[in-house]
Amino acid sequence: MKKSTKKYNWPVTILLLLGLSTIIFPLYMTVVIAFKSPSDMGTTLSSILSLPKTWHFSNFVEAMKVTDFWHTILNSILITGFTVIICILVHSMLGYAIGRMKARHKWFNRAYLYIVLGMFVPFAILMMPIVKQTAELHIANIVGVIVCYVVFYMPINVMLYSGYLTNIPVALEEAAKVDGGTTWSTYWTIIFPIMKPMHATVAILTALAVWNDVMTPLVIMGGSGANTLPLAQLTFQSQFGTNFNLAFASYLLALLPMLIFYIFAQKHILNGVVNGAVK
């Protein structure tokens, strides 16, 4: 019998291990600090890295009280959920229109370039005009934040959708038109379901960006009394100072919804790719 010889690409393996350590180590520190008491922290590196002597679950209870957890997480879920739904519906239609027409008409190509260039505009330049416009339109609230997010993430989402359309043959739409289908019905019955993997990708990227954002709710909803969870977590920087235990406990609570959402969205990506290959 011949011995099976496996060749390992050690440089790539080492890079993967280093990349994995950059994820595991911060996560380990977050969990350890979240369950410690301030007296267990110490000043030495070994005391910080060591496991808690007593696992303090009370840190999570106190963190939830300080951040008004159920109210702020509801605001975050509403903003993130509506933003993702609107982005998928609006940006997919815009990406479809531009993706199919930019090769035929130069104006659609120019419109595509104009939208994509929005990715290179820094938020600092837009901050003051956005604050003024949302105040004048009386949408300096959750609605205004959602509208801003839909506009902010339009360039990257339109680029993703228009690029994904190159993998969808135009013959499908032509066959539907022969059968009497309109552009509207063809899009919703054929094109939109086929783009399911891209919908999941856009949902993940948009949800993660919206969920973790602090600046947009801060400048728009500041002073209105409505806070998102990341915005409420700014309290730890002033009120508790060096008490990182409550802050890290709150960070873990904020991590769980996105982790669950990512797991389900990843499943939909795999199913969409498999279904698309079968079809």
C-alpha positions, 0 to 999 in steps of 0.5 A: 500500500502506498502511504498517502502524503499530504502537502501543507502550504505552511505560509498560508496556514501560519497566516490563517492561524495569525488571522484566527488569533486576532479574532479569538484573543479579543473575544476571549478578553471581552468574555473574561473582563465581562464576567470579572469584578473590578477588584479581580482586574488587577494591574498586571497583565497576568491578572487581566488575562486570567479567568475570573475567580467568580463569574459575576453575572450581575455585570450583565444585569447592571449593564442592562439597567444603565443602557436601558437595554430593552428600549435601546435594543428595540430602537436598534432592531427597528432601525436596522430591520427597516433599513435592510428591507428598504435597501434590498427592495430599492437598491436591487431595483436600481441596480437591476435598471442600471445593470441592464441599461448601462451597456446600452445607454451612456446616461445609465453608465454615467448615473452608475458612476455618479452613484458609486462615487458616493462611496468616496465622500467622507461622512464628516463632510456630510454631517453638518448638512444632514443635521440641518436638513433633517431638522428642517424636514422634521425628521431628526428622529428614527425615520431620518436615521433610516433615510440617511442609511438608505442613501449612505449604503446605496453606492456599495449596494447598487455596485453589488447588485449591478455586478451580480446581474452579469451572472444572470442571462438576459435570455430569461427576461426575453423568454418571459417577455415572449410569454407576455410578461412585463418588465415589472412582473419579470423582475419580481417573479424571475430576477428578484428570486434569483438574486437571493444570494446577493440579497443575503450579502447586502443584508449582512453588510448593511445590518452590521454597518447600521447596528454598530454605527454611532455617529449617525444616530448621535448627530441626528437623534442627539437630544431627542431622548431616543438612543440606539444600543451603541449610542447608549453604550457611550455612557460607560466612557463618562459615568464609569470611567475605568469600570470596563466590566460593565462596558464589556458585558454590554458589548457582549449583549449587543453582539448576540443579535448580530451573531444570530442574524449572521448565522441565519443569513449565512444559511440563506446564502448557501441555500441560494447558491445551491438552488441557483446551481440546480436551476 
